[in-house]
């Protein structure tokens, strides 16, 4: 059973939909390339105010979803799977090369229309994010703790 939920930053549930088969998101008349997760987001987008920003994880994020949301004047950021942003991939540093560097290194590429930014960041492994409103700058530093340093 799948239950799709949209919540505010405090965790308050604003809306939800229980998946009941392929007809669940029949109200979404969009390109099939957004997938099931993208259809869920676009279904909830009907109640999201324009110029709002939403955040989602890799199950939902795709280039097609971000473009569809931009057409609705809604901004989106989220982690993204490598196979969903192939048009950008040759332009970013490779995972192997990034893993040879230091933790915290990053690389970014912006789409030709400058609407989308793809960022790869190295933590314990390379993480890829895509956004329609946030870029790589300004870059900051943060304190990081790990079990190794806490237990020492």
N, C-alpha and C positions, 0 to 999 in steps of 0.2 A: 504494500500500500504506500502510495506517495502522497504527501501533503505539502503543497507549495504554500509558503507563508511570506508575506511582506511585513516587516516590522520597522519601527523607528529606532534611532540609535540607543534608546534606553531598553529596547527589547519588547516594547508594547506592540502586540499584534494589531496591525491595521486592517489586514484582509487575509483570507486564505482560500485555497481551492483544493479539494481532494481529487486526485487523478482518477478518472473513471473510463479510461480508454482514449482512443484517438479523437473522440468528439469533445473532450474536456475543454479544449481551447479553440473550438470552432469559431468563436467570436473574433479570432485573430486572423485577419486576411492579409498575410504577409508572405514573403519569400520563404520557401521551405528550408532554406539554408540556415535558419536560426536554431533549428532543433527544438526538442521538447522544452528544455530549460529556457531558451529564448522566447518561445511562445508563452510560457508562464509569465516571464517578465513583461512582455508586451501586453498581455491580458491585464496585469496589474497596472500598467502604465496609463490606462484609461482613467484611473483615479488619482494619479500622481500630478501635483501641480507643475505647470511648465516652468522651466529654468531650475528645476530641482536636480539634485545629484543623488545617484544611487550607487551602492557598492555591492558587488556580488562575487562569488567564488568561481572557480574554473569550470564548474558544471554548467553555468549559465553564460559566461562571457564568450563572445565571438565577435569578429570584425563585423559580420552582418547585423548582429544585435546592436552594437554601438552605432552603426550607421542608421539603422531603423529608429533608434531612440533619438539620435540627433535630428532626424526629420520631424520628430514630435517635440523638439526643444527640451529634451531631457538628457542630462549628462550622466555618464556611467564610467566607473572604474572597477577593475577586478583582475584577479589572477587569471591567466589564460593558458590553455594547453598549446604546446608547440604546433600541433597539427591544425590548429584553428587560425594560425596567423602566418601561413606559408609565404604569402606575398612579401612579408617583412623579413623572413628568416635569413636570407643571404646577406642582409645588411647589418646584422648584429654579430658581435664577437661569438665564436663558437664556445660551446660548453667546456670542451677540453682545455681551450686556451684560458677561459675565465677561471677554471678550477686551479690553474697553475698560479694565479694571482692571489692577492690577499682578500680576506673576508671583508665585505663591504664595497668591493669594486662594482661598478655599474656601467652599462652602455645603453644608449637609447637611439631610436630612429623615429622620425615623424613622417606621416603619410604625405604624399604629394600635395594634397589639398590642405595640409596642416591642421586637419581636424582630429587625427588620432595619433597618439604617442605610444610606442611600444618600448618598454623598459625591461632590461634583464639585469638582475641584481644577484650578487653572490653572497649567500649566507653559508649554510652547511652544504648547500647545493644551489645551482642556479635557479632563480625564481623569475618567471616572466609575468609582467603586468601590462595591461593595456588601459588607456584612459582617453576619454574625449574632452577632458577639461584640465587635467593635471599633467605637467611635464616632469622632466628630471630635475629641473632647477626650481627652487633653491635646494641644494643638497645639504644635509646636516649630519651631525654625529649624535649617537646615542650610547648610553652605557649598556653593556650587555653582560648578563651574568649567566653562568653555566654551572652544571653540577660539579664539574671539575674544580672551578674556582671557589664555589661556595663550600664544598666539603674539604678543601685543603687547609 
